[in-house]
Amino acid sequence: MKINSMIKDAIRYTASDWRNVLFLGLILFLTDYLVDLDAPSMIEGFSDIIILILVIFLSLVEVGYGFRIVEETVKGSYKPPSFHHPLNLFWHGVKESIILLFYFVMPLILVMMGVSEFEIISGIDFDPLIMEYYLLFGIVLFLCFNIMFQGAVLNRAHHEGRITAGFNILKVFQKIRMVGLRNMLMVSVITIIVLYIIKQAVFDTLHALPYVLPYIGISVGDIISMIIIAPFLTIFTIRLLGLIDVEEDSD
């Protein structure tokens, strides 16, 4: 499937059911609002613990929903999945988060340790170089780790969401080779552009809207951003990931 066709498909797919977009937006809004609400006090009482549990649950449901989109996409679905069986979404979110840590946090720690060890052995200080090119360095690391993570997600999607499929490195590399490194890289770049550049630009623009809702102290622009824009862009990018693992004749 060509990139233009994939983008059109992802837009149609996301816009085909606004109920799920708005429901995901509500989850994103509640998570963000509860974090801001609880941030000044941190954990000082029972209510703070309840809020923390709720934030964790909603966040993991959100992650699990993203996996369900990929899973149903590779099976040929043309409409966003519903939020039925929230506990199932929650457990998928738990597994996805563990895999995310495995493919992002651990490699990042190993890279930093490797750079540090090389500095000690060679006597060369890489800190000025890293600080000068930290953005490029970060993008390259993100792309490398994200491609591995994408392969793990797609492999899980073909194995009923089993967490072991995400850690099967051989199968993950086979999936990356089958789907194509170029396609993986393309989706990663689009994800960066959409979620970190376009999204932030839209958020900054809407944040400037003057009207603030009473009692909650949030502007109308922030609500539009969180409940409509953010979930739409999130579903759009996740759909793209699933589409690169769909056979040409299924389009």
N, C-alpha and C positions, 0 to 999 in steps of 0.2 A: 504494500500500500504506500502510495506516494505521500510526502509530507503534507501537501495541500489537502489531499483527501482525508488524512488523519486529523488535521486541524478542524476541517469542516465537520467531520464525524463527531469529534469531541465536543464541539460547540452545540451541535444538534442534540447530542446525547445529554449534555448537561441541562440544556434548556427544555428538554422533553418532559421534565417532571419538577416543577418549581417547589412542590411540597417537600421533597427531599433536600433541595437546596436550602430552603428556609429552615428546615428542621436541623440540618447540619449547622447552619448559621446560628441558630438558637443555642446549640451546644457550644459553639465557639464563643459566642457572646457571654453565656453564663460562666464558662470557664475563665474567660478573661476578667469578667466583672467580679467573680468570687475571689480570684487571686488579688485583684486590686483592693477589694474590700477587706481582705484578711491580711494583706501585706504589712500594714503599720503595726499590728499587734503580734504577728507571727502566731506561735502556738502558746496560748496562755490559759486556755480553758477548754471545756468540753465542746463548746460551740465551734471553736477553732479546729478541733479534731474532726468534727462532722463536716465542716467546710473543706478541709484538706482531703478527706475521704471522697467527698462528692467531686472535687476537682480532679482527683486521680481517676475516678470512675469515668467521668465524662471524657477526659482526655484519652483514655484507653478505648472507650467506645468509638471516639472519632478515628483513632488509628485503625481499629478493627473494621470500621466501615470502609476505610480506604482499601484495605485488603479485600473486602468483599467485592468492591468495584472491579479490582483487577481479576479476581477469581471468576466473576461472572462474565467479564469481558472476554477472557480467553476461551470461555465456553460458548461464545457467540451471542451473548445478551446485547440488546440494543436500547435498553432502558436502565436508568440507575436503580440499584436495589433499594428495597425499603429498609427501615430500621427494626424489622421484626427480630425477635430473639436477641434482645440487648445483651444478655449474659454471654451468648455466643460471640457477639461483637467484642465484648469486653475481653474474653479469653484470647480471641484472635489479636486484640490489641496488646495483650500481655506478651504473647509470643513474638509479635512483630517488633515490640520494643526491645526484647531481649536480643533478637537478631540485629536490630539497629545498633545496639551497644557493641555487639560482636564485630560488626563490619565498619563502624565508625570510630568508636572510642578506643577500642583496643589497638587497631592499626595506628591511630594517631599517637597514642602513648608510645608504641613501639618505634614509630618514625622519630619522635622527639628524643627518645632514649638513644636511638641509633645516631642521630645528629650530634647529641651530647657526647657519646662515646668517641665518635670520629673527631670531634674537636679536641678531646683529651689526647687521643693517639697522635693526631697530626699537629696539634698545637696551634691550629687555625681557629680564629674566632668568627663563627658564622652569624652571630647575632646582628651586626650591622647590615649584612647582606639580606638576612631574613626580614628585618624590620623595613628595609628599603623596598623589598619586593613581596611584602607579606600578603597583599591582595592576590597577586598572581600565584604565590605559593599556596594560599588557601584555596583558590579556585581549582588548581591542579589536584590538590589532595582531595577536595570534595568530589571532583569528577571521577577520580580513581576509586574512591571508597563507594561512591554512589552507584557506579556501574556494577560493582560486586553486590551491593545491596539489592539493586534492581534484579540481578540474576537470581538472587536468593528468593525474592518475592515471587517472581514468575515461576520458579521451580516449585515453591510451596503451592502456588495456585493450581498446579497440575497434580498435586498430591494431597488433595483434600485439606490443605492448610496445616499439614503436619510440620511441627517445628524441626524435626530431624531433617526434613527436605531442605530447610534453610541453611543447615550446617553441613550439608553434603557438598564439600568444596568441588569435588570432581564433577558432580551433576550441575553445579552452579556454573562452572566454566564451560561445560557442554552447552548449557542453555544460552550463555553469552555468545558462544561461537555460532549456535544455530540461529539466534535472533539477529546477530550481527553487531559487532562493536560500534560500527558507524551509527546504527539505530539507537543503541544505548546512549552513545555520546550525544546524539541529537536531542533525545528526550531530556537528558541531564541539562543541556544548555538551555532548552526551552523552559525547563523548570526553574532554572536560575533567573532567566529573564522575566518570566511571568510572576513568580512568587516573591522575588526579591527586588525587582526593579519596577515593573508595571504596578504590582500590588502596592508597593510603598508610595509610588507617585500618586496613585488614586487615593490612598489613605490620607496622604498629606494634603491633597486638594480638598477632599471632603471634610477633613478635620477643621478646615478654615471656616466652615459654615458657622454662623454666629449663634444660632438658636440652641440653647441647652435645656434639656428636659428637667423639670423640677424633681426634687427628692433624690434622683440618682446621679445628677451632675454630669451627664454624658450628652454630648452634642448629637443632633440628628445625623450629621455626617458620619460620626463614629458608628452609630447604630447601622446605617446603611452599609458602611464599609464591612462591618463584622458579620451582619446577618445576610447580606446579599452578595457583595463583591468577593469576600474571602472564601465562602463555600463554593461559589461558582468557579473561581480560579483553581481551587483545590481539586474539585471533581474533574475539571477539565484536564489538569496535568496528570492526574491518576489514570484517567481514561486513556491518555496517550501512551502511558506505560503498557497498559494491557493490549492496546492495538498493535504494538510492534511484535506481539507474539500471536497474532491472529493470521490465519492463512489468507492469501490474496483472494481466493474465491469466496470467502465468507463476508466480504464487504458488500 
